[in-house]
């Protein structure tokens, strides 16, 4: 008797475990959720890698002006501009802040805008930055980028033309 060239189609609606058994409904939902999380992460990474707009770049450059350190309304406006840059994404919980080289005085090295606390601070030479922002200091000091966006899982280095380079942690 001739052997079939093609295998019969398996029922795709009944996923199997590695051992060949059929998954329970709970296991199937967990597997589906993990798959969606991976896809969501890919979409999020693509969105956060896009070139930054001129309005966004201008807002970040206002951080070095110095006078707004004591004016929370201006800081809030800058944070609103950041949120407008990513309307599809809630940056709370994924973006820790923005770090860039500071030019307001020779004793200052970098300044940082903490997104969660909505606080702008200029840091003196050797002064430690809180909340994971410190890992962006050396890149900001090097001066090859306009600023560094600090995320929970990576750094996104933004050049003067708005292009983004990702440094995974």
C-alpha positions as CSV (number, residue, x, y, z in Angstrom):
1,X,0.0,0.0,0.0
2,X,1.4,3.4,-0.9
3,X,2.4,5.8,1.9
4,X,0.9,9.3,1.9
5,X,3.3,12.1,1.0
6,X,1.7,14.6,3.3
7,X,0.9,14.2,7.0
8,X,-2.7,14.8,7.9
9,X,-3.4,18.2,9.4
10,X,-3.3,18.3,13.2
11,X,-6.1,20.1,15.1
12,X,-4.5,23.5,15.7
13,X,-7.1,24.6,18.3
14,X,-5.8,22.0,20.8
15,X,-2.2,23.0,21.7
16,X,0.0,20.4,23.1
17,X,2.6,20.4,25.9
18,X,6.2,19.5,25.2
19,X,5.4,15.9,26.4
20,X,2.6,15.6,23.8
21,X,-0.4,16.1,26.2
22,X,-3.1,18.6,25.6
23,X,-2.9,21.9,27.5
24,X,-5.6,22.8,30.0
25,X,-7.6,26.0,29.4
26,X,-5.6,27.8,32.1
27,X,-2.3,26.7,30.6
28,X,-3.5,27.7,27.1
29,X,-4.5,31.2,28.3
30,X,-1.1,31.7,30.0
31,X,0.8,30.6,26.9
32,X,-1.3,33.0,24.8
33,X,-0.7,35.8,27.3
34,X,3.1,35.3,27.1
35,X,2.9,35.4,23.3
36,X,0.9,38.7,23.4
37,X,3.4,40.1,25.9
38,X,6.3,39.3,23.5
39,X,4.4,41.0,20.6
40,X,3.5,44.0,22.7
41,X,7.2,44.4,23.7
42,X,8.2,44.3,20.0
43,X,5.6,47.0,19.1
44,X,6.7,49.1,22.1
45,X,10.3,48.8,21.1
46,X,9.5,49.9,17.6
47,X,7.5,52.9,18.8
48,X,10.2,54.0,21.2
49,X,12.9,53.7,18.5
50,X,11.2,56.1,16.1
51,X,12.9,59.4,15.3
52,X,12.1,62.2,17.9
53,X,10.1,65.2,16.7
54,X,11.6,68.7,16.6
55,X,9.0,69.8,19.3
56,X,10.2,67.1,21.6
57,X,13.9,67.9,21.0
58,X,13.2,71.6,21.7
59,X,11.4,70.7,25.0
60,X,14.3,68.6,26.2
61,X,16.8,71.4,25.3
62,X,14.9,73.7,27.6
63,X,16.1,71.6,30.5
64,X,19.5,73.3,30.4
65,X,18.1,76.8,30.7
66,X,18.4,76.7,34.5
67,X,15.7,79.2,35.5
68,X,12.9,76.6,35.5
69,X,14.4,74.5,38.4
70,X,12.1,76.3,40.8
71,X,9.2,76.6,38.4
72,X,7.2,73.4,38.5
73,X,4.8,74.6,35.8
74,X,7.6,74.7,33.2
75,X,8.8,71.3,34.3
76,X,5.2,69.9,34.0
77,X,5.0,71.4,30.5
78,X,8.2,69.6,29.4
79,X,6.8,66.3,30.8
80,X,3.6,66.9,28.9
81,X,5.6,67.4,25.7
82,X,7.3,64.0,26.4
83,X,3.9,62.4,26.8
84,X,2.7,63.9,23.6
85,X,5.7,62.4,21.8
86,X,4.4,58.9,22.7
87,X,0.6,59.1,22.7
88,X,0.3,55.4,22.2
89,X,2.4,54.5,25.2
90,X,2.1,55.2,28.9
91,X,5.6,56.2,29.8
92,X,5.0,55.9,33.5
93,X,6.6,52.6,34.7
94,X,8.9,52.2,31.7
95,X,10.7,55.5,31.4
96,X,12.7,56.5,34.5
97,X,13.9,59.8,33.2
98,X,16.1,61.8,30.8
99,X,19.8,62.7,31.4
100,X,22.0,65.1,29.5
101,X,25.2,67.1,29.8
102,X,24.7,70.2,31.8
103,X,26.0,73.6,30.6
104,X,24.8,76.0,33.4
105,X,28.1,76.1,35.2
106,X,31.5,74.4,35.5
107,X,30.6,72.7,38.7
108,X,27.7,70.8,37.1
109,X,28.2,67.7,35.1
110,X,24.7,66.5,34.1
111,X,21.1,67.2,34.7
112,X,18.2,64.8,34.9
113,X,14.5,64.9,34.6
114,X,12.8,62.2,36.7
115,X,9.6,61.2,35.0
116,X,8.0,59.5,38.0
117,X,8.7,62.3,40.4
118,X,8.5,65.0,37.8
119,X,11.7,66.6,39.3
120,X,14.5,68.3,37.4
121,X,17.8,68.5,39.1
122,X,21.3,69.6,38.1
123,X,24.0,67.3,39.4
124,X,27.5,68.4,40.5
125,X,30.6,66.5,39.6
126,X,30.5,63.2,41.5
127,X,27.0,63.7,42.9
128,X,25.1,60.5,42.6
129,X,21.8,60.4,40.7
130,X,18.9,58.3,42.0
131,X,16.6,55.7,40.6
132,X,18.7,54.1,37.9
133,X,19.6,57.4,36.2
134,X,23.3,57.1,37.1
135,X,23.9,54.5,34.4
136,X,23.3,57.2,31.7
137,X,25.9,59.6,33.2
138,X,28.9,58.4,31.2
139,X,27.0,58.5,27.9
140,X,25.7,62.0,28.6
141,X,29.1,63.3,29.6
142,X,30.7,61.9,26.4
143,X,28.6,64.5,24.5
144,X,27.9,62.3,21.4
145,X,24.2,62.5,22.1
146,X,21.9,65.4,22.9
147,X,20.3,63.4,25.7
148,X,19.8,59.9,27.1
149,X,16.3,58.5,27.8
150,X,16.6,56.0,30.7
151,X,14.1,53.1,30.6
152,X,13.8,50.2,33.0
153,X,15.4,47.8,30.5
154,X,17.6,50.0,28.3
155,X,19.0,53.4,27.5
156,X,17.8,55.2,24.4
157,X,20.5,57.7,23.2
158,X,19.0,60.5,21.1
159,X,21.2,62.4,18.6
160,X,20.9,66.0,17.6
161,X,18.8,65.0,14.5
162,X,16.4,63.0,16.6
163,X,17.6,59.5,15.7
164,X,17.6,57.0,18.5
165,X,20.3,54.4,19.4
166,X,19.4,51.7,21.9
167,X,21.9,50.4,24.5
168,X,20.5,47.3,26.2
169,X,21.3,46.7,29.8
